[in-house]
Amino acid sequence: MGGRGMTLPPDLGRHSDWSGVRVVVAGFGVSGYAAADNLTFLGARVTALDEQEADKGGGPDRRERADLLESLGATVRLGEGSTATLPDDTDLVITSPGWSPRAPLLAQALERDVPVWGEVELAWRLRDPDEPGGPAPWLAVTGTNGKTTTVQMLEAMLRAAGLRTVAAGNVGKPIVEAVMDPDPYDVLAVELSSFQLHWTHSVRAESAAVLNVAEDHLDWYPGPTGMADYARDKGRIYEGVERACVYNVADPVTEQLVRDAEVTEGARAVGFTLGTPGVGMLGVVDDVLADRAFVEDRRTSAAELATLGDLASDAPHFVADALAAAALARAHGVPPVAVRDALRAFRPDGHRIAVVDELDGVVWVDDSKATNPHAARASLAAYDPVVWVAGGLAKGASFDDLVVAVRDRLRGVVLLGRDAPVIRESLRRHAPDVPVIEVTAGEDETRPMDRVVDGAASLARPGDTVLLAPGCASMDMFADYGARGDAFAEAVHRRRRHS
């Protein structure tokens, strides 16, 4: 067993003496590089490890970043990763969220009582207490689905209110870079995954939201307690919240996480709902997004924030994301007009309920970002009748509940990918009358999505929607969900050209 490092001071932070602190940064992606770079700048003795070689999975910039760090005094060991031996006398490990807690390197650290932080924990500790008015507060968002859209909406609302802000964390700017920016932000819109939250200890958001908690990442959270462990990590976002804990009225798990959290005295629980909001909630009245939480007399009145017509989509999950973002913005003091202006201008990133084309009366929609059953169910709820395109890597998830919930709106299903049989069996059990086409890609086939589109077209009728909402990850057949969505759109466009 290796030696023990120094005992770190509990308040180790921005203005501490980092010289002599030996830090291993596990993972050399965007966030890992940001952590290693800034720790080197602060004077720490940094060793950065990554499982991939410099010429794999990162392009020439990866080698350039490694060379730059080494020129500044850091040690970079690419091609060494989770199975590496933790260097003797390591004082601190900063881990990538992609590394499982069971990774040998992290297990070694925990066994030796070496502190393990995520980049988010590091960023929180590197905030500058000497900034006028104190460091920028965090408005934080987590959930199984909808995090990125919600954080981007929140960023737009804060900007519309004239605040200097940025989306950071699991999306946008690495959170360490955001807090170390020499031009301080007024407030940060922070997306946090359960993986990131797992390694937080002292983070205290001003306000925080859990959008939903559903079966996902069971490969990271294995065993009979997996879902409970996953939910518990999500709930970490509420710890120490100062103003508002935002929860989903339709998801009782999120409300229970609020009840279980140790928050700052005076913090409020604020629900969002697609129905009529009760006192202390945001919701929908007729076609109006209404606030009954942050108005002077919330018992008898509400503030109009926007209308459904102001949104890029009236799909239920998109509306829910808008309400959650508005709750966090309003908790920070953003006026209703800024919420409305931001929502009117907001357009979601690609591969999120994006209309690709309309052919022969059939609308083709790319929601490739729906990478788990919960996300696919939310997407399917927006269309009826629908031909569902699904499949990929299920990551241990079950589709039974999804199929039961949407079977009455299914015109047909087209399946592809490694775990297509998992979905097919759920359909066989719970929707045996729904026609299913399964596409298997041959080794020499370059365009399997063409057969998917042809199969969907054979099932669809005028007035239907063909929806790519796979409910699965994409890496069995595609580089990522974006590449999958692009392949779908290209196949639809080819069909138009050839029709």
C-alpha positions in Angstrom: 0.0 0.0 0.0 1.2 3.5 -0.8 2.1 6.2 1.7 -0.3 8.8 3.2 -0.3 12.4 1.9 -0.7 15.5 4.0 -3.8 16.3 6.0 -5.6 19.1 4.0 -6.9 22.1 5.8 -10.8 22.0 5.9 -11.0 25.4 4.3 -8.6 24.8 1.5 -9.7 27.2 -1.2 -8.9 30.1 -3.6 -6.5 32.0 -1.4 -4.9 29.0 0.3 -1.3 27.9 -0.1 -1.5 25.1 -2.6 2.3 24.7 -3.0 3.3 21.2 -2.0 -0.3 19.9 -2.3 0.0 16.8 -4.5 -3.2 16.4 -6.6 -4.1 13.6 -9.0 -6.6 14.7 -11.6 -8.5 11.6 -12.9 -9.7 12.2 -16.4 -8.4 14.6 -19.0 -11.5 15.7 -20.7 -12.7 19.3 -20.8 -13.5 19.5 -17.1 -10.4 17.5 -16.1 -8.1 19.8 -18.1 -9.7 22.9 -16.5 -9.1 21.5 -13.1 -5.5 20.5 -13.8 -4.8 23.9 -15.4 -6.1 26.0 -12.6 -4.6 23.9 -9.9 -1.2 24.2 -11.6 -1.7 27.9 -11.7 -2.4 27.9 -8.0 0.8 26.1 -7.3 -0.3 22.6 -6.7 1.8 19.6 -7.8 -0.5 18.1 -10.4 -0.5 14.7 -12.1 -3.2 14.2 -14.7 -4.3 10.7 -15.8 -6.5 9.5 -18.6 -7.3 6.1 -20.0 -7.1 7.3 -23.6 -3.9 8.1 -25.4 -3.2 11.6 -26.7 -4.1 10.7 -30.3 -7.4 9.1 -29.4 -10.8 10.6 -28.4 -9.6 14.2 -28.3 -7.9 15.2 -31.5 -4.8 17.4 -31.8 -6.0 19.8 -29.1 -5.6 17.0 -26.5 -1.9 16.6 -27.2 -1.5 20.4 -27.2 -3.3 20.7 -23.8 -1.1 18.0 -22.4 2.1 19.7 -23.7 1.0 23.1 -22.3 0.3 21.6 -18.8 3.7 19.8 -18.8 5.4 23.1 -19.8 3.8 24.7 -16.7 5.1 21.9 -14.4 2.3 19.4 -14.3 2.7 15.7 -15.1 0.4 14.3 -17.7 0.1 10.5 -18.2 -2.2 9.7 -21.0 -3.0 6.1 -21.6 -3.2 5.5 -17.8 -6.6 5.6 -16.2 -8.9 4.1 -13.7 -6.7 1.0 -13.3 -3.5 3.0 -12.6 -1.9 2.8 -9.2 -2.5 5.9 -7.1 0.9 7.7 -6.7 2.4 7.6 -3.2 1.8 10.6 -1.0 -1.2 11.8 -3.0 -3.0 14.5 -1.0 -6.1 14.9 -3.1 -7.9 13.3 -6.1 -10.1 15.3 -8.4 -12.2 12.9 -10.4 -14.0 13.1 -13.7 -17.8 12.4 -13.3 -17.4 9.6 -15.8 -15.3 7.5 -13.4 -17.3 5.1 -11.3 -16.6 5.1 -7.6 -15.6 1.5 -8.0 -12.8 2.4 -10.4 -9.6 0.9 -8.8 -7.8 4.3 -8.6 -10.7 5.9 -6.7 -11.0 2.8 -4.5 -7.4 3.1 -3.6 -7.9 6.7 -2.6 -10.9 5.9 -0.4 -9.1 3.0 1.2 -6.1 5.3 2.1 -8.4 8.1 3.3 -7.3 10.4 0.5 -10.0 13.0 -0.2 -11.8 12.6 -3.5 -13.5 15.7 -4.9 -15.3 16.2 -8.2 -14.6 19.2 -10.4 -17.8 20.8 -9.0 -16.6 20.5 -5.4 -13.2 22.0 -6.5 -15.0 24.9 -8.2 -17.1 25.6 -5.1 -13.9 25.9 -3.0 -12.2 28.1 -5.6 -14.8 30.8 -5.5 -13.3 34.2 -4.5 -14.7 35.4 -1.2 -13.1 38.8 -1.9 -15.3 39.6 -4.9 -17.5 42.7 -4.2 -20.7 41.4 -2.7 -19.2 37.9 -2.4 -18.8 35.2 -5.0 -21.5 34.6 -7.6 -24.4 32.5 -6.3 -25.3 29.3 -8.0 -28.7 28.4 -9.4 -28.4 24.6 -9.8 -30.4 22.1 -11.8 -30.4 18.3 -11.9 -32.7 15.5 -12.9 -32.9 12.5 -15.1 -34.1 14.5 -18.1 -34.3 18.1 -19.2 -31.3 19.5 -17.4 -29.6 21.1 -20.3 -32.7 22.7 -21.7 -33.7 24.1 -18.3 -30.3 25.5 -17.6 -30.1 27.1 -21.0 -33.5 28.7 -20.4 -32.4 29.9 -17.0 -29.3 31.4 -18.5 -31.4 33.2 -21.1 -33.8 34.6 -18.3 -30.9 35.9 -16.3 -29.3 37.6 -19.3 -32.7 39.1 -20.2 -32.7 40.6 -16.7 -29.3 42.3 -17.4 -27.2 39.9 -15.4 -23.8 38.7 -16.4 -24.1 34.9 -16.3 -23.1 31.7 -18.0 -24.4 28.1 -18.2 -21.7 25.9 -16.6 -21.1 22.5 -15.1 -22.4 19.6 -17.1 -23.1 21.9 -20.1 -21.3 25.0 -21.5 -18.3 26.4 -19.6 -16.4 24.1 -17.2 -17.5 25.2 -13.7 -13.9 25.7 -12.6 -13.2 28.1 -15.5 -16.4 30.0 -14.6 -15.5 30.6 -11.0 -11.9 31.5 -11.9 -12.9 34.0 -14.6 -11.1 37.3 -13.9 -14.3 39.2 -14.8 -16.7 37.9 -12.1 -20.2 36.7 -13.0 -23.3 38.0 -11.2 -24.8 34.5 -11.0 -24.2 31.1 -12.5 -26.7 28.7 -14.1 -25.2 25.3 -13.2 -26.2 21.9 -14.6 -25.2 19.0 -12.3 -25.4 15.3 -13.1 -25.8 12.7 -10.4 -22.2 11.7 -11.1 -21.0 15.2 -10.4 -23.2 15.5 -7.3 -21.8 12.2 -5.9 -18.5 13.8 -5.3 -19.7 17.1 -3.7 -19.3 17.8 0.0 -19.6 21.5 0.6 -21.6 22.9 -2.4 -24.5 25.2 -1.2 -26.6 26.6 -4.1 -28.7 29.7 -3.6 -31.6 27.8 -5.2 -31.8 24.4 -6.8 -34.2 22.2 -8.8 -34.6 18.5 -9.3 -36.7 18.1 -12.4 -37.4 14.4 -12.2 -35.9 11.1 -11.0 -36.4 8.0 -13.2 -34.6 4.8 -14.0 -31.3 5.6 -15.7 -27.5 5.0 -15.2 -28.1 1.7 -13.5 -24.7 0.6 -14.8 -23.2 3.3 -12.6 -25.6 2.5 -9.7 -25.8 -1.3 -9.7 -27.5 -3.6 -7.3 -30.8 -3.6 -5.4 -30.1 -0.1 -3.9 -29.1 1.4 -7.2 -32.2 3.6 -7.7 -32.1 4.8 -4.1 -28.4 5.6 -4.4 -29.1 7.5 -7.7 -32.0 9.5 -6.1 -29.8 10.2 -3.0 -27.1 11.7 -5.2 -29.7 13.9 -7.0 -30.9 15.1 -3.6 -27.5 16.4 -2.7 -28.3 19.5 -4.8 -30.7 20.7 -2.1 -28.2 20.5 0.8 -27.8 24.0 2.3 -30.0 25.8 -0.2 -30.6 29.3 0.9 -33.7 30.4 -1.0 -35.8 27.9 -3.0 -35.9 24.1 -3.4 -37.7 23.7 -6.7 -39.4 20.3 -7.2 -41.7 18.6 -9.7 -45.3 18.2 -8.3 -45.9 15.3 -10.7 -42.8 13.4 -9.3 -43.2 12.6 -5.6 -39.5 11.5 -5.4 -38.4 15.1 -6.0 -40.7 16.4 -3.2 -39.4 13.8 -0.8 -35.8 14.8 -1.6 -36.7 18.3 -0.5 -38.2 17.0 2.7 -35.1 15.0 3.4 -32.6 17.8 2.7 -30.9 20.0 5.3 -31.5 23.4 4.0 -30.8 26.9 5.3 -33.4 28.3 7.6 -35.9 30.3 5.6 -35.5 28.4 2.3 -38.8 27.6 0.6 -40.1 24.6 -1.3 -41.5 25.7 -4.6 -43.4 23.2 -6.9 -43.9 23.4 -10.6 -46.9 21.7 -12.3 -48.5 21.4 -15.7 -51.8 21.9 -13.9 -53.2 24.9 -12.0 -50.6 26.0 -9.5 -51.4 26.0 -5.8 -50.1 28.6 -3.4 -46.3 28.6 -3.6 -46.1 27.0 -7.0 -45.7 27.7 -10.7 -48.1 26.2 -13.2 -50.3 26.6 -16.2 -53.7 28.3 -16.2 -55.5 27.9 -19.5 -52.5 28.7 -21.8 -50.6 31.0 -19.3 -47.5 30.1 -17.4 -48.4 31.5 -14.0 -46.4 32.2 -10.8 -48.1 31.9 -7.4 -44.8 31.6 -5.5 -43.0 34.9 -6.0 -45.8 37.4 -5.9 -46.7 39.6 -3.0 -50.1 38.1 -2.4 -49.7 34.6 -3.7 -52.9 33.4 -1.9 -55.2 35.4 -4.2 -53.1 36.4 -7.2 -50.5 35.2 -9.7 -48.1 36.8 -12.1 -48.3 35.9 -15.8 -44.9 34.8 -17.0 -45.6 33.8 -20.6 -48.0 31.9 -22.7 -47.7 28.5 -24.4 -47.6 30.4 -27.7 -44.4 32.1 -26.5 -42.6 28.7 -26.3 -40.7 26.9 -29.1 -42.8 23.8 -28.3 -45.9 23.1 -26.2 -44.7 19.5 -25.6 -45.4 18.8 -21.9 -41.8 18.2 -20.9 -40.7 21.4 -22.6 -43.3 23.4 -20.7 -42.2 21.7 -17.5 -38.6 22.7 -18.1 -39.7 26.3 -18.7 -41.6 26.4 -15.4 -38.6 25.0 -13.5 -36.2 27.5 -15.1 -38.7 30.3 -14.3 -38.9 29.2 -10.7 -35.2 29.5 -10.2 -35.0 32.8 -12.1 -37.9 34.3 -10.0 -36.3 33.1 -6.8 -33.3 35.1 -7.8 -35.4 38.2 -8.4 -35.8 38.1 -12.2 -38.9 40.1 -13.2 -41.7 38.4 -15.2 -41.0 40.4 -18.3 -37.4 39.0 -18.5 -38.8 35.5 -18.1 -41.2 36.1 -21.0 -38.7 37.7 -23.3 -36.2 34.9 -22.7 -38.8 32.2 -23.4 -40.0 33.9 -26.6 -36.4 33.9 -28.0 -35.3 30.5 -26.7 -34.7 27.7 -29.1 -33.5 24.3 -27.8 -30.3 22.6 -28.9 -30.4 20.2 -31.8 -31.9 16.7 -31.5 -34.5 17.8 -29.0 -38.1 17.5 -30.4 -36.8 19.0 -33.7 -39.1 18.8 -36.7 -37.0 17.3 -39.6 -39.5 17.4 -42.4 -43.1 16.7 -43.5 -43.6 14.0 -46.2 -47.0 13.0 -47.6 -48.8 14.3 -44.5 -46.4 12.6 -42.0 -44.3 14.8 -39.7 -40.8 13.5 -38.9 -39.3 14.5 -35.5 -35.8 14.0 -34.2 -35.6 13.7 -30.4 -32.4 11.6 -30.4 -31.5 13.2 -27.0 -34.2 11.0 -25.4 -31.7 8.5 -24.3 -33.6 6.7 -21.5 -37.2 5.4 -21.1 -38.3 8.4 -19.0 -37.2 10.9 -21.7 -38.8 8.8 -24.5 -42.1 8.6 -22.6 -42.1 12.4 -22.1 -41.5 12.8 -25.8 -44.1 10.3 -26.9 -46.7 12.0 -24.8 -46.6 15.0 -27.1 -47.7 13.1 -30.2 -50.7 10.9 -31.2 -50.8 8.8 -33.3 -47.1 8.1 -33.5 -44.7 5.7 -35.2 -41.9 5.3 -32.6 -38.3 4.8 -33.6 -36.4 3.3 -30.7 -33.4 1.2 -29.6 -29.7 1.4 -28.8 -28.0 0.7 -25.5 -30.6 0.4 -22.7 -28.0 0.6 -19.9 -30.1 -2.0 -17.8 -33.3 0.0 -18.1 -36.8 -1.6 -18.3 -39.4 -0.5 -20.9 -42.5 -2.1 -19.5 -43.9 1.0 -17.8 -43.2 3.1 -20.8 -45.0 0.7 -23.2 -48.0 0.5 -20.9 -48.2 4.3 -20.8 -48.0 5.0 -24.5 -49.4 1.9 -26.2 -52.7 3.5 -27.1 -51.0 6.2 -29.2 -48.6 3.9 -31.1 -49.3 3.3 -34.8 -46.2 1.2 -35.0 -42.7 0.8 -33.8 -39.3 0.5 -35.6 -36.5 -0.9 -33.6 -32.7 -0.8 -34.1 -29.6 -1.3 -32.1 -28.1 -3.8 -29.7 -30.9 -3.7 -27.1 -33.8 -3.6 -29.5 -34.9 -7.1 -28.2 -35.4 -5.6 -24.8 -38.0 -3.2 -26.1 -39.5 -5.8 -28.4 -40.2 -8.0 -25.5 -41.9 -5.2 -23.6 -44.0 -4.6 -26.6 -44.9 -8.2 -27.0 -46.0 -8.3 -23.3 -48.0 -5.1 -23.2 -48.8 -4.0 -26.8 -49.0 -7.3 -28.8 -51.2 -5.7 -31.5 -48.8 -2.9 -32.3 -46.8 -3.7 -35.5 -43.1 -3.8 -35.0 -40.3 -3.7 -37.5 -36.8 -4.6 -36.3 -33.8 -3.4 -38.4 -30.6 -5.2 -37.9 -27.5 -3.6 -39.4 -25.2 -5.7 -41.5 -21.4 -5.4 -41.1 -21.0 -3.8 -44.6 -24.0 -1.6 -44.3 -23.3 2.2 -44.1 -26.8 3.5 -43.9 -29.0 1.4 -41.7 -31.1 4.4 -40.9 -32.4 4.4 -44.5 -34.1 1.1 -43.7 -35.4 2.5 -40.4 -37.0 5.4 -42.3 -38.4 3.2 -45.0 -39.9 0.9 -42.3 -41.4 3.9 -40.4 -42.9 5.3 -43.7 -44.6 1.9 -44.4 -46.3 2.1 -41.0 -47.3 5.8 -40.9 -50.5 7.4 -42.3 -51.2 11.0 -43.1 -51.6 12.9 -39.9 -49.1 10.7 -38.0 -45.8 11.7 -36.5 -42.7 9.5 -36.9 -40.7 10.2 -33.7 -37.1 9.2 -33.1 -37.1 9.0 -29.3 -34.8 6.0 -28.8 -35.0 5.6 -25.0 -31.4 4.3 -25.2 -27.9 5.5 -25.6 -26.4 5.6 -29.0 -22.8 4.3 -28.8 -23.5 0.8 -30.1 -24.0 2.2 -33.6 -23.2 5.9 -33.5 -20.6 8.3 -32.1 -23.2 10.0 -29.9 -26.9 10.9 -29.9 -26.2 13.9 -32.2 -24.7 11.6 -34.9 -27.8 9.3 -34.5 -30.1 12.2 -35.0 -28.1 13.5 -38.0 -28.3 10.0 -39.6 -32.1 10.0 -39.1 -32.5 13.5 -40.6 -30.3 12.6 -43.5 -32.3 9.5 -44.3 -35.5 11.4 -44.2 -34.1 14.0 -46.6 -32.9 11.3 -48.9 -36.3 9.8 -48.9 -37.8 13.2 -50.0 -35.3 13.5 -52.8 -36.0 10.0 -54.1 -39.8 10.2 -53.7 
